[in-house]
């Protein structure tokens, strides 16, 4: 049986073009970009070319791109680095975020609170997962070191009005960071107005373990990793040249296809959502009905078990997830769904379907399998 993989928010395959682009830097062009000889200089040139290409997609300067091991490290560097930089520079000890952020952001805020005495304001969202821009602006203070609000949520797909939030931050002189890990490849990165933006390669067709923090070079940023002073002192460690080339190639390909692809995938998604809601009594769409990522469709199924539905779906050839892959193994209800006002017992029935780039085929068969799976789980309870 061929499995239908619909968990692309967790990770996706590496594009063939990306494999071809990075392959030389895994074999004959293997140099360390910090080495001062011909082999190292050739690697350094490839690294800087990749940096320039990523900067072009994001609409920033080449020096604003800091390579990381992925989105989690980029979020940690942004939140901790900008907060500590502001703390050292002007004594700022306040951070603003929201209740539905990725754990990489929330845990970083918790770290700052526990170890550095930082005051953290966690803003609520409405039932669709949207943050109120006016409430956000009111939360900013003279001593706010950084504000971090995700571009698009990884569980429910809701897209925030990041340009408006960034503008409010800029008015108050507060650095604004957005986690754009899920948004990259689906939404534009060049017009967010953010001072810092996190991306991860494995969401756009590059390998796992690749990513970047795009951060305005003028901002004081304390490093999280210390050592050899690579990445202009902002992220020590031998640079992954092959990974950087892969990330640049994947981002360029995704950006070239983005507008057409997003519209086409959104049409498939909307048809799928409509079919599930019609065919499954008690199904509820989570997240905003229209302001959502093109490939994201998530539901709760009252009176069932999300994990049981996942197992039944996989038995029928459909692979998906109950939420964030970064919280795998947890039996706690999703903090994102609870923040939306969904009861914990209902939140535990959640199932998330995330479509790949290039999806054009109808998911009518998957919707039918969802209905059959929910019925099978209900009958067994």
Buried (B, 14 or more C-beta within 10 A) or exposed (E): EEEBBBBBBBBBEBBEBBBEBBBBBBEEBEBBBBBEEEEBEBBBBBBBBBBBBBBBBBEBEBBBBBBBBBBBBBBBBBBBBBBBBBBEEEEBBBBBBBBBBBBBBBBBBEBBBEEEEBBBBBBEBEEBBBBBBEEBBEBBBEBBBBBBBBBBBBBBBBBBBBBBBBBBBBEBEBBBBBBBBBBBBBBBBEEBBBBBBBBBBBBBBBBBBBBBBBBBBEBBBBBBBEEEEBBEEBBBBEBBBBBBBBBBBBBBBBBEBBEEBBEBBBBBBBBBBEBBBEBBEBBBBBBBEEBBBBBBBBBBBEEBBBBBBBBBBBEBEBBBBBBBEEBEEEEEBBBBBBBBEBEEEBBBBBBBBBBBBEBEEEBEBBBBBBBBBBBBBBEEE
